[in-house]
Amino acid sequence: MSGTTSSSLPPRTRPAAAGAGSYTELAARIRSSGLMRRRYGWYWRRIGLTVLAFVGIWVGVVLVGHSWWQLVLAAALGVVVTQFGFLGHDAAHRQIFVSAAWNDWTARLLSGVFAGLCLGWWKGKHARHHADPNKEGRDPDIAAGALAFTADVAASRSHGGAGWFVRRQGWLFFPLLTLEGLNLHQAGLRHVIADRGVPHRRLEVALVSTRLGLYVAALLWLLPVGHAAAFFGVQMAVFGVCLGGSFAPSHKGMPIVPKDMHIDFLRRQVLMSRNVRGGTVVDVAMGGLNYQIEHHLFPSMPRPNLKDAQPIVREHCRRQGVAYTEAGLFESYGIVVRYLNDVGLNARGPFECPLASSMR
């Protein structure tokens, strides 16, 4: 499946060929290897360096003054804020500490104070995604939104301006990512304000709204209005592209699972996910999400251990006959763009996918 685009799976149920026992065997091997142990030193260093980078950029903003060189700092801030998003993601998955409370509060502070993201909104949404990746009606990441990720959604938008947009949505994907930062801020705040069941709801609203308000106020205080607006726009665009561009290659273009299909855990996580090759630079840029298969199989595994788990998982999948998909970074983006364009044109064509073939 490496480097291919994948269509929807046939709407039928298949017995779990790999079975729960296969995952149990893999999990036992991973635990015995020590890869589930916490990596406190790695995370404290990463948090410390990211905070220093954040502070350093703001010192630079003060020193540079009224200059268009501020846009370089704005882009750098977008990259650093993305790293806080990754750290919040890790803490929300309980990768950093043994204590659930420590992880939750770390995620809440890193995401809210530094990245302006609402943990209470994201955590519930992301948990549903992990439970049923790429499953229609279950995975919120393929639900109807600005983009149509399934042919049914695309078909419902086939006329007028919506039709023009959806037929070209693959090419519009990266321009739209520049708005993803703003979307994450407003969607999170709107949800947390409305949902009284979110833990520590008032505190989270206060943290995120204060962070965003102080950010805008600081820009207007330190810079002329034009420079401040440009700084804000560049930072948000870079943040959206970096964060959205790290999530999209993981599942887009992989099989879509019909609502009535039941698949065992190993296949459900592996066959709907794609790893991205690229080494250390990609590891940092994607926050470890380039090891998406390992992350979905072991969501609480510390990020630096994922690369060591990869050969174990890959070999286990080979022995079980479960396709393990990898692609280069730009190759994976090409797959995403082609997939979105295919969906937009209602081209549910016969993409070659071992899982789909095995269920015919």
MIFI-216972 format. One line per field, with one value per residue (C-alpha): residue number from 1; residue in one letter; x negated, y, z. Coordinates in nm, 3 decimals. Example, Ala and Ser with C-alpha at 12.3 -4.5 7.8 and 13.67 -1.06 7.14 Angstrom:
2
num = (1, 2)
residu = (A, S)
u = (-1.230, -1.367)
v = (-0.450, -0.106)
w = (0.780, 0.714)
***
This chain:
360
num = (1, 2, 3, 4, 5, 6, 7, 8, 9, 10, 11, 12, 13, 14, 15, 16, 17, 18, 19, 20, 21, 22, 23, 24, 25, 26, 27, 28, 29, 30, 31, 32, 33, 34, 35, 36, 37, 38, 39, 40, 41, 42, 43, 44, 45, 46, 47, 48, 49, 50, 51, 52, 53, 54, 55, 56, 57, 58, 59, 60, 61, 62, 63, 64, 65, 66, 67, 68, 69, 70, 71, 72, 73, 74, 75, 76, 77, 78, 79, 80, 81, 82, 83, 84, 85, 86, 87, 88, 89, 90, 91, 92, 93, 94, 95, 96, 97, 98, 99, 100, 101, 102, 103, 104, 105, 106, 107, 108, 109, 110, 111, 112, 113, 114, 115, 116, 117, 118, 119, 120, 121, 122, 123, 124, 125, 126, 127, 128, 129, 130, 131, 132, 133, 134, 135, 136, 137, 138, 139, 140, 141, 142, 143, 144, 145, 146, 147, 148, 149, 150, 151, 152, 153, 154, 155, 156, 157, 158, 159, 160, 161, 162, 163, 164, 165, 166, 167, 168, 169, 170, 171, 172, 173, 174, 175, 176, 177, 178, 179, 180, 181, 182, 183, 184, 185, 186, 187, 188, 189, 190, 191, 192, 193, 194, 195, 196, 197, 198, 199, 200, 201, 202, 203, 204, 205, 206, 207, 208, 209, 210, 211, 212, 213, 214, 215, 216, 217, 218, 219, 220, 221, 222, 223, 224, 225, 226, 227, 228, 229, 230, 231, 232, 233, 234, 235, 236, 237, 238, 239, 240, 241, 242, 243, 244, 245, 246, 247, 248, 249, 250, 251, 252, 253, 254, 255, 256, 257, 258, 259, 260, 261, 262, 263, 264, 265, 266, 267, 268, 269, 270, 271, 272, 273, 274, 275, 276, 277, 278, 279, 280, 281, 282, 283, 284, 285, 286, 287, 288, 289, 290, 291, 292, 293, 294, 295, 296, 297, 298, 299, 300, 301, 302, 303, 304, 305, 306, 307, 308, 309, 310, 311, 312, 313, 314, 315, 316, 317, 318, 319, 320, 321, 322, 323, 324, 325, 326, 327, 328, 329, 330, 331, 332, 333, 334, 335, 336, 337, 338, 339, 340, 341, 342, 343, 344, 345, 346, 347, 348, 349, 350, 351, 352, 353, 354, 355, 356, 357, 358, 359, 360)
residu = (M, S, G, T, T, S, S, S, L, P, P, R, T, R, P, A, A, A, G, A, G, S, Y, T, E, L, A, A, R, I, R, S, S, G, L, M, R, R, R, Y, G, W, Y, W, R, R, I, G, L, T, V, L, A, F, V, G, I, W, V, G, V, V, L, V, G, H, S, W, W, Q, L, V, L, A, A, A, L, G, V, V, V, T, Q, F, G, F, L, G, H, D, A, A, H, R, Q, I, F, V, S, A, A, W, N, D, W, T, A, R, L, L, S, G, V, F, A, G, L, C, L, G, W, W, K, G, K, H, A, R, H, H, A, D, P, N, K, E, G, R, D, P, D, I, A, A, G, A, L, A, F, T, A, D, V, A, A, S, R, S, H, G, G, A, G, W, F, V, R, R, Q, G, W, L, F, F, P, L, L, T, L, E, G, L, N, L, H, Q, A, G, L, R, H, V, I, A, D, R, G, V, P, H, R, R, L, E, V, A, L, V, S, T, R, L, G, L, Y, V, A, A, L, L, W, L, L, P, V, G, H, A, A, A, F, F, G, V, Q, M, A, V, F, G, V, C, L, G, G, S, F, A, P, S, H, K, G, M, P, I, V, P, K, D, M, H, I, D, F, L, R, R, Q, V, L, M, S, R, N, V, R, G, G, T, V, V, D, V, A, M, G, G, L, N, Y, Q, I, E, H, H, L, F, P, S, M, P, R, P, N, L, K, D, A, Q, P, I, V, R, E, H, C, R, R, Q, G, V, A, Y, T, E, A, G, L, F, E, S, Y, G, I, V, V, R, Y, L, N, D, V, G, L, N, A, R, G, P, F, E, C, P, L, A, S, S, M, R)
u = (0.000, -0.298, -0.244, 0.108, 0.444, 0.716, 1.089, 1.373, 1.392, 1.684, 1.984, 1.969, 1.838, 1.542, 1.428, 1.120, 0.849, 0.564, 0.768, 0.726, 0.460, 0.229, 0.241, 0.199, -0.116, -0.251, -0.162, -0.340, -0.654, -0.641, -0.597, -0.882, -1.109, -1.062, -0.924, -0.622, -0.842, -0.822, -1.096, -1.101, -1.442, -1.353, -1.024, -1.159, -1.435, -1.189, -0.947, -1.230, -1.381, -1.042, -0.961, -1.304, -1.241, -0.901, -1.048, -1.342, -1.113, -0.926, -1.255, -1.342, -1.010, -1.097, -1.454, -1.370, -1.108, -0.922, -1.064, -0.924, -1.188, -0.926, -0.762, -1.057, -0.992, -0.621, -0.697, -0.931, -0.658, -0.418, -0.665, -0.724, -0.350, -0.307, -0.562, -0.353, -0.057, -0.254, -0.357, 0.005, 0.102, -0.157, -0.042, 0.325, 0.231, 0.056, -0.282, -0.474, -0.385, -0.246, 0.009, 0.325, 0.372, 0.019, 0.068, 0.405, 0.281, -0.036, 0.171, 0.411, 0.130, -0.090, 0.204, 0.397, 0.128, -0.126, 0.075, 0.420, 0.591, 0.877, 0.795, 1.157, 1.271, 0.976, 0.943, 1.296, 1.276, 0.936, 1.043, 1.325, 1.077, 0.843, 1.128, 1.242, 0.996, 1.148, 1.481, 1.786, 2.017, 1.760, 1.436, 1.488, 1.178, 1.364, 1.697, 1.851, 1.666, 1.486, 1.352, 1.539, 1.348, 1.606, 1.787, 2.129, 2.043, 1.892, 2.206, 2.420, 2.214, 2.205, 2.389, 2.317, 2.029, 1.995, 1.956, 1.684, 1.501, 1.527, 1.404, 1.086, 1.054, 0.728, 0.554, 0.714, 0.606, 0.281, 0.422, 0.703, 0.450, 0.337, 0.675, 0.658, 0.498, 0.787, 1.033, 0.880, 0.891, 1.254, 1.385, 1.226, 1.350, 1.701, 1.729, 1.593, 1.816, 2.123, 2.049, 2.097, 1.968, 1.609, 1.381, 1.243, 1.446, 1.428, 1.055, 0.993, 1.200, 1.012, 0.669, 0.731, 0.921, 0.663, 0.378, 0.531, 0.630, 0.285, 0.126, 0.322, 0.272, -0.106, -0.130, 0.068, -0.141, -0.479, -0.414, -0.230, 0.113, -0.001, -0.302, -0.090, 0.174, -0.092, -0.268, 0.060, 0.148, -0.190, -0.204, 0.144, 0.080, -0.245, -0.083, 0.209, -0.011, -0.257, 0.010, 0.256, -0.023, -0.142, 0.198, 0.319, 0.063, 0.148, 0.493, 0.609, 0.606, 0.621, 0.932, 1.264, 1.445, 1.824, 2.047, 2.149, 1.804, 1.628, 1.252, 1.020, 0.804, 0.474, 0.616, 0.835, 0.533, 0.270, 0.466, 0.619, 0.287, -0.021, -0.373, -0.589, -0.959, -1.218, -1.444, -1.510, -1.390, -1.052, -1.036, -1.064, -0.849, -0.565, -0.594, -0.634, -0.305, -0.502, -0.501, -0.123, -0.083, -0.283, -0.108, 0.237, 0.145, -0.018, 0.118, -0.046, -0.393, -0.634, -0.707, -1.085, -1.018, -0.799, -1.091, -1.229, -0.889, -0.860, -1.075, -0.893, -0.551, -0.651, -0.784, -0.474, -0.249, -0.456, -0.415, -0.040, 0.006, 0.128, 0.019, -0.208, -0.204, -0.486, -0.556, -0.792, -0.668, -0.607, -0.481, -0.225, -0.110, -0.068, 0.151, 0.365, 0.413, 0.499, 0.738, 0.926, 0.952, 1.074, 1.339, 1.442, 1.494, 1.692, 1.424, 1.459, 1.253, 1.090, 0.784, 0.572, 0.578, 0.499, 0.769, 1.036, 0.922, 0.931, 1.294, 1.433)
v = (0.000, 0.235, 0.538, 0.444, 0.610, 0.402, 0.397, 0.313, -0.044, -0.263, -0.238, -0.580, -0.737, -0.970, -1.193, -1.054, -1.238, -1.093, -1.126, -0.984, -1.242, -1.096, -0.750, -0.903, -1.075, -0.749, -0.552, -0.804, -0.776, -0.395, -0.392, -0.637, -0.416, -0.126, 0.108, 0.207, 0.349, 0.728, 0.950, 1.229, 1.369, 1.391, 1.567, 1.813, 1.911, 1.948, 2.156, 2.374, 2.437, 2.517, 2.766, 2.929, 2.957, 3.114, 3.371, 3.435, 3.518, 3.776, 3.930, 3.948, 4.121, 4.393, 4.435, 4.436, 4.707, 4.863, 4.652, 4.408, 4.163, 4.097, 3.861, 3.624, 3.615, 3.565, 3.256, 3.128, 3.182, 2.979, 2.690, 2.711, 2.731, 2.416, 2.241, 2.337, 2.180, 1.857, 1.860, 1.916, 1.623, 1.400, 1.498, 1.446, 1.092, 1.044, 0.997, 1.229, 1.130, 0.822, 1.039, 1.110, 1.438, 1.557, 1.477, 1.654, 1.970, 1.975, 1.941, 2.211, 2.458, 2.388, 2.389, 2.675, 2.918, 2.876, 2.751, 2.896, 2.560, 2.419, 2.077, 2.005, 2.030, 1.860, 1.567, 1.435, 1.482, 1.315, 1.021, 0.945, 0.958, 0.710, 0.471, 0.451, 0.609, 0.679, 0.519, 0.690, 0.831, 0.775, 0.955, 1.333, 1.395, 1.279, 1.436, 1.697, 2.026, 2.265, 1.962, 1.650, 1.338, 1.088, 1.052, 1.083, 1.424, 1.531, 1.421, 1.638, 1.941, 1.873, 2.187, 2.557, 2.719, 2.425, 2.192, 2.411, 2.411, 2.040, 1.942, 2.140, 2.077, 1.887, 2.187, 2.415, 2.197, 2.377, 2.730, 2.628, 2.507, 2.868, 2.925, 2.613, 2.798, 3.044, 2.757, 2.564, 2.868, 2.955, 2.597, 2.509, 2.817, 2.787, 2.423, 2.474, 2.776, 2.581, 2.244, 2.264, 1.907, 1.997, 1.955, 2.285, 2.462, 2.814, 2.792, 2.669, 2.948, 3.199, 3.060, 3.047, 3.375, 3.557, 3.412, 3.516, 3.859, 3.931, 3.815, 4.066, 4.340, 4.282, 4.306, 4.630, 4.774, 4.681, 4.730, 4.966, 4.837, 4.724, 4.536, 4.384, 4.261, 4.113, 3.946, 3.794, 3.672, 3.511, 3.344, 3.200, 3.082, 2.907, 2.754, 2.621, 2.475, 2.316, 2.162, 2.063, 1.943, 1.707, 1.540, 1.514, 1.261, 1.013, 0.900, 1.096, 0.872, 0.556, 0.329, 0.470, 0.220, 0.186, 0.239, -0.127, -0.283, -0.431, -0.480, -0.610, -0.355, -0.432, -0.398, -0.101, 0.099, -0.019, -0.035, 0.312, 0.480, 0.582, 0.645, 0.918, 0.858, 1.133, 1.098, 1.347, 1.658, 1.500, 1.360, 1.715, 1.886, 1.636, 1.596, 1.218, 1.185, 1.048, 0.722, 0.720, 0.343, 0.294, 0.591, 0.449, 0.106, 0.245, 0.598, 0.637, 0.539, 0.833, 1.006, 0.939, 0.563, 0.540, 0.508, 0.217, 0.047, 0.079, -0.222, -0.443, -0.335, -0.358, -0.713, -0.820, -0.685, -0.867, -1.197, -1.138, -1.038, -0.691, -0.420, -0.161, 0.165, 0.417, 0.709, 1.002, 1.340, 1.498, 1.167, 1.154, 1.510, 1.412, 1.120, 1.355, 1.603, 1.330, 1.163, 1.486, 1.566, 1.212, 1.238, 1.578, 1.436, 1.145, 0.909, 0.616, 0.420, 0.083, 0.189, -0.106, -0.173, -0.512, -0.471, -0.390, -0.676, -0.923, -0.836, -0.889)
w = (0.000, 0.025, -0.190, -0.301, -0.252, -0.090, -0.142, 0.089, 0.212, 0.104, 0.344, 0.501, 0.817, 0.823, 1.112, 1.284, 1.094, 1.297, 1.614, 1.963, 2.039, 1.776, 1.936, 2.283, 2.164, 2.020, 2.332, 2.554, 2.345, 2.355, 2.733, 2.786, 2.573, 2.818, 2.551, 2.763, 3.041, 3.094, 2.948, 3.204, 3.110, 2.741, 2.808, 3.065, 2.823, 2.536, 2.746, 2.877, 2.534, 2.384, 2.661, 2.612, 2.238, 2.305, 2.545, 2.312, 2.021, 2.228, 2.340, 1.971, 1.895, 2.148, 2.018, 1.645, 1.687, 1.395, 1.115, 0.863, 0.987, 1.254, 1.003, 1.039, 1.413, 1.343, 1.135, 1.407, 1.667, 1.452, 1.453, 1.829, 1.910, 1.702, 1.922, 2.227, 2.051, 2.011, 2.377, 2.482, 2.260, 2.429, 2.776, 2.686, 2.578, 2.916, 2.755, 2.987, 3.345, 3.516, 3.699, 3.498, 3.686, 3.609, 3.243, 3.224, 3.393, 3.186, 2.869, 2.986, 3.062, 2.760, 2.519, 2.676, 2.793, 2.513, 2.213, 2.286, 2.236, 2.447, 2.591, 2.687, 2.324, 2.159, 2.400, 2.345, 1.969, 1.946, 2.163, 1.916, 1.631, 1.801, 1.875, 1.510, 1.267, 0.925, 1.018, 0.874, 1.137, 1.415, 1.333, 1.367, 1.155, 0.842, 0.932, 0.702, 0.726, 0.495, 0.305, 0.194, 0.298, 0.174, -0.158, 0.009, 0.152, -0.181, -0.366, -0.139, -0.248, -0.620, -0.737, -0.753, -0.569, -0.331, -0.629, -0.781, -0.448, -0.374, -0.720, -0.653, -0.280, -0.312, -0.466, -0.207, 0.085, 0.171, 0.128, 0.365, 0.621, 0.668, 0.835, 1.053, 1.346, 1.366, 1.327, 1.618, 1.846, 1.776, 1.763, 2.095, 2.276, 2.130, 2.239, 2.591, 2.651, 2.540, 2.702, 3.078, 3.114, 3.024, 3.332, 3.466, 3.200, 3.343, 3.406, 3.054, 2.900, 3.115, 3.022, 2.647, 2.613, 2.829, 2.628, 2.296, 2.428, 2.571, 2.246, 2.038, 2.298, 2.307, 1.928, 1.920, 2.203, 2.055, 1.684, 1.447, 1.347, 1.000, 1.137, 1.415, 1.168, 0.938, 1.234, 1.351, 1.002, 0.934, 1.275, 1.241, 0.886, 0.979, 1.288, 1.082, 0.809, 1.054, 1.276, 1.006, 0.782, 1.055, 1.102, 0.742, 0.606, 0.882, 0.760, 0.456, 0.151, 0.361, 0.353, 0.470, 0.694, 0.646, 0.949, 0.976, 0.945, 1.250, 1.238, 1.508, 1.691, 1.519, 1.168, 1.263, 1.374, 1.124, 0.800, 0.840, 0.926, 0.732, 0.863, 0.714, 0.651, 0.689, 0.990, 1.271, 1.087, 1.014, 1.370, 1.509, 1.246, 1.288, 1.665, 1.636, 1.447, 1.154, 1.356, 1.335, 1.328, 1.647, 1.809, 1.732, 1.861, 2.179, 2.236, 2.579, 2.454, 2.503, 2.175, 2.169, 2.199, 1.891, 1.649, 1.852, 1.849, 1.472, 1.368, 1.621, 1.495, 1.130, 1.171, 1.366, 1.089, 0.827, 1.011, 1.050, 0.686, 0.781, 0.535, 0.697, 0.498, 0.481, 0.247, 0.219, 0.341, 0.001, -0.136, 0.144, 0.070, -0.295, -0.185, 0.026, -0.258, -0.510, -0.267, -0.194, -0.563, -0.638, -0.367, -0.495, -0.842, -0.692, -0.821, -0.588, -0.839, -0.776, -0.578, -0.489, -0.115, 0.041, 0.305, 0.047, -0.172, 0.117, 0.189, -0.161)
***
